[in-house]
Amino acid sequence: MAKSSARQRVLITGINGLIGKVVRPHLEKQYDIYGLDVKPPYSEVVLEVDISDFDKLLETLSPLKPLDFILHLAGESDSQASWESVLMPNIIGTRNIFEVARRLSVRRVVFASSNHVTGAYEGFRPQLHLHLEPEPEVITATDPIRPDGEYGVSKTFGEAIARYYCARWGLEAVCLRIGTVNSQDSPEGDLRTMKTWLSYRDLNHLIDRGLKANVTFGIYYGVSQNKGAFWDISNARAELGYNPQDNASG
C-alpha cells in the first residue's frame, strides 16, 4: 500500500472534509499524501477508518510507516454540537491519533484546534458582542481558555493531549486555532466573519508553516489579515513564519 518515494509522508485525517479538500492539492505538491475519513470517496491512499476505533486505526496505519507527519482534521466540526456528538470523534478519536503517532514514531502532529477554545470571550450565542470596539481587545494564545460550548471543550482537550504527548513522549505538536473557513472562500455574510475569516491561500500557508517550522510545541491562531481581527497572531508570525496575505476588507 505504501508508496516508494524519497518524499516525506503526511497523513491527513478527515481528508474529505472542507479543509482537507482545500489543503490536499497544495500538500500533494510537496509530500506523499495518505488520508483517513468516514466519508467517501476512498482510494488506495484514502482509507475508511473511524478514528475512535483504536485497534482498527493502528492496524490501518501500521503499513504506512514511516509516517513523518499527521495533519489531524477529523472530528465533529459543528461549533454548536452536543457532548454526545463530540465525545467519540473529538475526545476519544483525538487521543487515539496521538497515541498511534507515538507508537508509529511520527515526528509531528499538526492539530486543527479551534477559535472556540476561547469563544466565550465573545459571549454566548445568540448574544455575541463580537468585539465591536474600534480597537477590540485582542485575545492571545496565552490567555486562559474560555470555551463557548461542548465543541470548544473538546478542542481544549485536544490541545491538552497535544501538550501531554509532547512533554511526556517527545512528539512535536502544533495546535492551530483555525478561524472561519467556508465553502465559498469568502468573508461576506456577517460581521463576525469579516473579522475571523481565514482565506484558502492563508490556510494553506498556515498548514505549510505548521508542518515545517522549527518548533517543538505551540498554540497559534489562524486568521487572515482582517481589519478588526481580535486574535493575536504575533507568535504565529514569529515562531511559524506565518505571513497572511488576504484581508476580508479587500
C-alpha angles and dihedrals in degrees: 000000000000117000124239104237143132090223120102118257127237124190114205115199113204089023094161094054125097098272092039091056091050099049101036097077090047094050094044088069090065110022144035102256129212125176146199128200143148090224127068153271098089131180142162089294101030109069134189109241134147104220091210088070101079099185093050091045093053092044091051098046100041093080089054093063127159094057114170101191141011119207101199110205101139122113145075106317102186107113089208095050122137126246090254090055096050100038101082103033101032103032108026094027095050092049088050092053092054093046092050089047089054094048093048094046094241109178100217142007118205104202122203100223121168144240085239088080083081097022095121090070081078092049125243129300132298090021103056116157091200095207092277096174115115088244103028122201107266119229115218132202089248096055115108114275115259110177119196099210147348090292091055090048090053092052090048087055089052091054090050092050089049091052092047095050091047094050097038102036106019094245110153112234132187116187116200118197094207121208127212113323115173138179092252095052085226135126092208120111110064143011095256094054090054087063101035104039119132111194122218091246092053091042091056090047092049093051090046091054092044089058097043109032120111097245133120099203135354147151117220138174117233114210136132123250093277127167108250095016109163101198120090113233097173093110090049089054094047101039104028100029090237111170112174116209104189132079126195090222092058 
